[in-house]
Amino acid sequence: METRKSNFTVIAEFEVPAEHRQEFLDLCRFDAERSLQDEPGCQQFDVNTSEDNPNIIALYEIYDDRAAFDVHTTMPHFATFSDGLERLSVRKIQVRFFTRQHP
């Protein structure tokens, strides 16, 4: 039986003021694109919006492991994203970390 490497998953939820929604979505897309292009340890980075509230945005990210995520937090595009949180008055609802168990 082949042993599968566990992956580190991040689910980050934010609430953005309506007037900054599109700018924040653009910032999220930029962070996602750069993460996938510049970080070998980033496997997936999805930007999602809530069906119940269009101003709730969730990021679903998968990395090889915690170390790959830690590298992510040192990248210039992550700094741009982090700066945007404050500049756009985005509220961090919750950031959760998981280890995939299956498949």
PyMOL commands that place a pseudoatom at each C-alpha (Angstrom):
pseudoatom trace, name=CA, resn=MET, resi=1, chain=A, elem=C, hetatm=0, pos=[0.000, 0.000, 0.000]
pseudoatom trace, name=CA, resn=GLU, resi=2, chain=A, elem=C, hetatm=0, pos=[1.380, 3.388, -1.028]
pseudoatom trace, name=CA, resn=THR, resi=3, chain=A, elem=C, hetatm=0, pos=[1.788, 5.942, 1.743]
pseudoatom trace, name=CA, resn=ARG, resi=4, chain=A, elem=C, hetatm=0, pos=[0.286, 9.281, 0.799]
pseudoatom trace, name=CA, resn=LYS, resi=5, chain=A, elem=C, hetatm=0, pos=[1.899, 12.449, 2.025]
pseudoatom trace, name=CA, resn=SER, resi=6, chain=A, elem=C, hetatm=0, pos=[-0.411, 14.459, 4.268]
pseudoatom trace, name=CA, resn=ASN, resi=7, chain=A, elem=C, hetatm=0, pos=[-1.215, 17.943, 3.080]
pseudoatom trace, name=CA, resn=PHE, resi=8, chain=A, elem=C, hetatm=0, pos=[-1.596, 21.103, 5.097]
pseudoatom trace, name=CA, resn=THR, resi=9, chain=A, elem=C, hetatm=0, pos=[-4.896, 22.877, 4.452]
pseudoatom trace, name=CA, resn=VAL, resi=10, chain=A, elem=C, hetatm=0, pos=[-5.776, 26.463, 5.342]
pseudoatom trace, name=CA, resn=ILE, resi=11, chain=A, elem=C, hetatm=0, pos=[-9.322, 27.830, 5.349]
pseudoatom trace, name=CA, resn=ALA, resi=12, chain=A, elem=C, hetatm=0, pos=[-9.381, 31.584, 5.931]
pseudoatom trace, name=CA, resn=GLU, resi=13, chain=A, elem=C, hetatm=0, pos=[-12.636, 33.529, 6.121]
pseudoatom trace, name=CA, resn=PHE, resi=14, chain=A, elem=C, hetatm=0, pos=[-12.964, 37.292, 5.805]
pseudoatom trace, name=CA, resn=GLU, resi=15, chain=A, elem=C, hetatm=0, pos=[-15.725, 39.881, 5.791]
pseudoatom trace, name=CA, resn=VAL, resi=16, chain=A, elem=C, hetatm=0, pos=[-15.121, 42.826, 3.495]
pseudoatom trace, name=CA, resn=PRO, resi=17, chain=A, elem=C, hetatm=0, pos=[-17.032, 46.114, 3.373]
pseudoatom trace, name=CA, resn=ALA, resi=18, chain=A, elem=C, hetatm=0, pos=[-19.285, 46.120, 0.304]
pseudoatom trace, name=CA, resn=GLU, resi=19, chain=A, elem=C, hetatm=0, pos=[-17.529, 49.141, -1.204]
pseudoatom trace, name=CA, resn=HIS, resi=20, chain=A, elem=C, hetatm=0, pos=[-14.186, 47.272, -1.145]
pseudoatom trace, name=CA, resn=ARG, resi=21, chain=A, elem=C, hetatm=0, pos=[-15.459, 43.858, -2.251]
pseudoatom trace, name=CA, resn=GLN, resi=22, chain=A, elem=C, hetatm=0, pos=[-14.128, 43.879, -5.825]
pseudoatom trace, name=CA, resn=GLU, resi=23, chain=A, elem=C, hetatm=0, pos=[-10.763, 45.315, -4.812]
pseudoatom trace, name=CA, resn=PHE, resi=24, chain=A, elem=C, hetatm=0, pos=[-10.392, 42.642, -2.128]
pseudoatom trace, name=CA, resn=LEU, resi=25, chain=A, elem=C, hetatm=0, pos=[-11.378, 39.893, -4.575]
pseudoatom trace, name=CA, resn=ASP, resi=26, chain=A, elem=C, hetatm=0, pos=[-8.720, 41.203, -6.978]
pseudoatom trace, name=CA, resn=LEU, resi=27, chain=A, elem=C, hetatm=0, pos=[-6.180, 41.163, -4.149]
pseudoatom trace, name=CA, resn=CYS, resi=28, chain=A, elem=C, hetatm=0, pos=[-7.140, 37.580, -3.271]
pseudoatom trace, name=CA, resn=ARG, resi=29, chain=A, elem=C, hetatm=0, pos=[-6.812, 36.511, -6.906]
pseudoatom trace, name=CA, resn=PHE, resi=30, chain=A, elem=C, hetatm=0, pos=[-3.378, 38.127, -7.102]
pseudoatom trace, name=CA, resn=ASP, resi=31, chain=A, elem=C, hetatm=0, pos=[-2.256, 36.312, -3.938]
pseudoatom trace, name=CA, resn=ALA, resi=32, chain=A, elem=C, hetatm=0, pos=[-3.631, 33.016, -5.277]
pseudoatom trace, name=CA, resn=GLU, resi=33, chain=A, elem=C, hetatm=0, pos=[-1.979, 33.376, -8.693]
pseudoatom trace, name=CA, resn=ARG, resi=34, chain=A, elem=C, hetatm=0, pos=[1.400, 34.340, -7.244]
pseudoatom trace, name=CA, resn=SER, resi=35, chain=A, elem=C, hetatm=0, pos=[1.217, 31.559, -4.651]
pseudoatom trace, name=CA, resn=LEU, resi=36, chain=A, elem=C, hetatm=0, pos=[0.588, 28.932, -7.320]
pseudoatom trace, name=CA, resn=GLN, resi=37, chain=A, elem=C, hetatm=0, pos=[3.247, 30.342, -9.663]
pseudoatom trace, name=CA, resn=ASP, resi=38, chain=A, elem=C, hetatm=0, pos=[5.986, 31.234, -7.175]
pseudoatom trace, name=CA, resn=GLU, resi=39, chain=A, elem=C, hetatm=0, pos=[5.647, 28.634, -4.437]
pseudoatom trace, name=CA, resn=PRO, resi=40, chain=A, elem=C, hetatm=0, pos=[6.403, 25.009, -5.316]
pseudoatom trace, name=CA, resn=GLY, resi=41, chain=A, elem=C, hetatm=0, pos=[4.792, 23.913, -2.026]
pseudoatom trace, name=CA, resn=CYS, resi=42, chain=A, elem=C, hetatm=0, pos=[1.418, 25.529, -2.841]
pseudoatom trace, name=CA, resn=GLN, resi=43, chain=A, elem=C, hetatm=0, pos=[-0.795, 22.927, -4.514]
pseudoatom trace, name=CA, resn=GLN, resi=44, chain=A, elem=C, hetatm=0, pos=[-4.146, 24.716, -4.576]
pseudoatom trace, name=CA, resn=PHE, resi=45, chain=A, elem=C, hetatm=0, pos=[-5.469, 28.192, -3.757]
pseudoatom trace, name=CA, resn=ASP, resi=46, chain=A, elem=C, hetatm=0, pos=[-9.171, 28.840, -4.287]
pseudoatom trace, name=CA, resn=VAL, resi=47, chain=A, elem=C, hetatm=0, pos=[-11.020, 32.126, -3.716]
pseudoatom trace, name=CA, resn=ASN, resi=48, chain=A, elem=C, hetatm=0, pos=[-14.659, 31.570, -2.723]
pseudoatom trace, name=CA, resn=THR, resi=49, chain=A, elem=C, hetatm=0, pos=[-17.619, 33.806, -1.957]
pseudoatom trace, name=CA, resn=SER, resi=50, chain=A, elem=C, hetatm=0, pos=[-20.541, 32.952, 0.292]
pseudoatom trace, name=CA, resn=GLU, resi=51, chain=A, elem=C, hetatm=0, pos=[-23.943, 32.311, -1.261]
pseudoatom trace, name=CA, resn=ASP, resi=52, chain=A, elem=C, hetatm=0, pos=[-25.576, 33.779, 1.865]
pseudoatom trace, name=CA, resn=ASN, resi=53, chain=A, elem=C, hetatm=0, pos=[-23.504, 36.953, 2.081]
pseudoatom trace, name=CA, resn=PRO, resi=54, chain=A, elem=C, hetatm=0, pos=[-21.489, 38.194, -0.926]
pseudoatom trace, name=CA, resn=ASN, resi=55, chain=A, elem=C, hetatm=0, pos=[-19.164, 40.117, 1.389]
pseudoatom trace, name=CA, resn=ILE, resi=56, chain=A, elem=C, hetatm=0, pos=[-17.874, 36.936, 3.034]
pseudoatom trace, name=CA, resn=ILE, resi=57, chain=A, elem=C, hetatm=0, pos=[-14.851, 35.581, 1.210]
pseudoatom trace, name=CA, resn=ALA, resi=58, chain=A, elem=C, hetatm=0, pos=[-13.138, 32.302, 2.031]
pseudoatom trace, name=CA, resn=LEU, resi=59, chain=A, elem=C, hetatm=0, pos=[-9.714, 31.200, 0.882]
pseudoatom trace, name=CA, resn=TYR, resi=60, chain=A, elem=C, hetatm=0, pos=[-9.091, 27.464, 0.586]
pseudoatom trace, name=CA, resn=GLU, resi=61, chain=A, elem=C, hetatm=0, pos=[-5.381, 26.701, 0.324]
pseudoatom trace, name=CA, resn=ILE, resi=62, chain=A, elem=C, hetatm=0, pos=[-3.474, 23.430, 0.192]
pseudoatom trace, name=CA, resn=TYR, resi=63, chain=A, elem=C, hetatm=0, pos=[0.273, 23.216, 0.797]
pseudoatom trace, name=CA, resn=ASP, resi=64, chain=A, elem=C, hetatm=0, pos=[2.673, 20.287, 0.879]
pseudoatom trace, name=CA, resn=ASP, resi=65, chain=A, elem=C, hetatm=0, pos=[3.116, 20.799, 4.616]
pseudoatom trace, name=CA, resn=ARG, resi=66, chain=A, elem=C, hetatm=0, pos=[3.254, 23.452, 7.343]
pseudoatom trace, name=CA, resn=ALA, resi=67, chain=A, elem=C, hetatm=0, pos=[6.755, 24.472, 6.262]
pseudoatom trace, name=CA, resn=ALA, resi=68, chain=A, elem=C, hetatm=0, pos=[5.458, 25.310, 2.763]
pseudoatom trace, name=CA, resn=PHE, resi=69, chain=A, elem=C, hetatm=0, pos=[2.730, 27.476, 4.309]
pseudoatom trace, name=CA, resn=ASP, resi=70, chain=A, elem=C, hetatm=0, pos=[5.331, 29.192, 6.486]
pseudoatom trace, name=CA, resn=VAL, resi=71, chain=A, elem=C, hetatm=0, pos=[7.272, 30.053, 3.307]
pseudoatom trace, name=CA, resn=HIS, resi=72, chain=A, elem=C, hetatm=0, pos=[4.029, 31.467, 1.876]
pseudoatom trace, name=CA, resn=THR, resi=73, chain=A, elem=C, hetatm=0, pos=[3.806, 33.956, 4.745]
pseudoatom trace, name=CA, resn=THR, resi=74, chain=A, elem=C, hetatm=0, pos=[7.262, 35.346, 3.872]
pseudoatom trace, name=CA, resn=MET, resi=75, chain=A, elem=C, hetatm=0, pos=[6.509, 36.046, 0.207]
pseudoatom trace, name=CA, resn=PRO, resi=76, chain=A, elem=C, hetatm=0, pos=[6.127, 39.595, -1.174]
pseudoatom trace, name=CA, resn=HIS, resi=77, chain=A, elem=C, hetatm=0, pos=[2.634, 38.849, -2.521]
pseudoatom trace, name=CA, resn=PHE, resi=78, chain=A, elem=C, hetatm=0, pos=[1.532, 37.754, 0.965]
pseudoatom trace, name=CA, resn=ALA, resi=79, chain=A, elem=C, hetatm=0, pos=[2.783, 41.074, 2.367]
pseudoatom trace, name=CA, resn=THR, resi=80, chain=A, elem=C, hetatm=0, pos=[0.739, 42.891, -0.292]
pseudoatom trace, name=CA, resn=PHE, resi=81, chain=A, elem=C, hetatm=0, pos=[-2.312, 40.834, 0.706]
pseudoatom trace, name=CA, resn=SER, resi=82, chain=A, elem=C, hetatm=0, pos=[-1.761, 41.464, 4.429]
pseudoatom trace, name=CA, resn=ASP, resi=83, chain=A, elem=C, hetatm=0, pos=[-1.391, 45.205, 3.873]
pseudoatom trace, name=CA, resn=GLY, resi=84, chain=A, elem=C, hetatm=0, pos=[-4.648, 45.163, 1.919]
pseudoatom trace, name=CA, resn=LEU, resi=85, chain=A, elem=C, hetatm=0, pos=[-6.542, 43.669, 4.855]
pseudoatom trace, name=CA, resn=GLU, resi=86, chain=A, elem=C, hetatm=0, pos=[-5.963, 46.788, 6.932]
pseudoatom trace, name=CA, resn=ARG, resi=87, chain=A, elem=C, hetatm=0, pos=[-6.202, 49.262, 4.059]
pseudoatom trace, name=CA, resn=LEU, resi=88, chain=A, elem=C, hetatm=0, pos=[-9.588, 47.880, 2.955]
pseudoatom trace, name=CA, resn=SER, resi=89, chain=A, elem=C, hetatm=0, pos=[-10.941, 47.436, 6.521]
pseudoatom trace, name=CA, resn=VAL, resi=90, chain=A, elem=C, hetatm=0, pos=[-11.335, 43.688, 6.024]
pseudoatom trace, name=CA, resn=ARG, resi=91, chain=A, elem=C, hetatm=0, pos=[-12.319, 41.733, 9.124]
pseudoatom trace, name=CA, resn=LYS, resi=92, chain=A, elem=C, hetatm=0, pos=[-10.676, 38.356, 9.618]
pseudoatom trace, name=CA, resn=ILE, resi=93, chain=A, elem=C, hetatm=0, pos=[-13.476, 36.025, 10.723]
pseudoatom trace, name=CA, resn=GLN, resi=94, chain=A, elem=C, hetatm=0, pos=[-11.449, 32.881, 11.209]
pseudoatom trace, name=CA, resn=VAL, resi=95, chain=A, elem=C, hetatm=0, pos=[-8.344, 31.107, 9.963]
pseudoatom trace, name=CA, resn=ARG, resi=96, chain=A, elem=C, hetatm=0, pos=[-8.249, 27.350, 10.494]
pseudoatom trace, name=CA, resn=PHE, resi=97, chain=A, elem=C, hetatm=0, pos=[-5.541, 24.790, 9.809]
pseudoatom trace, name=CA, resn=PHE, resi=98, chain=A, elem=C, hetatm=0, pos=[-6.127, 21.144, 8.900]
pseudoatom trace, name=CA, resn=THR, resi=99, chain=A, elem=C, hetatm=0, pos=[-4.161, 18.047, 7.901]
pseudoatom trace, name=CA, resn=ARG, resi=100, chain=A, elem=C, hetatm=0, pos=[-5.851, 16.051, 5.152]
pseudoatom trace, name=CA, resn=GLN, resi=101, chain=A, elem=C, hetatm=0, pos=[-6.481, 12.442, 6.192]
pseudoatom trace, name=CA, resn=HIS, resi=102, chain=A, elem=C, hetatm=0, pos=[-8.254, 11.116, 3.110]
pseudoatom trace, name=CA, resn=PRO, resi=103, chain=A, elem=C, hetatm=0, pos=[-7.884, 10.531, 0.221]
for i in range(1, 103): cmd.bond("trace and resi %d" % i, "trace and resi %d" % (i + 1))
show_as sticks, trace
zoom trace
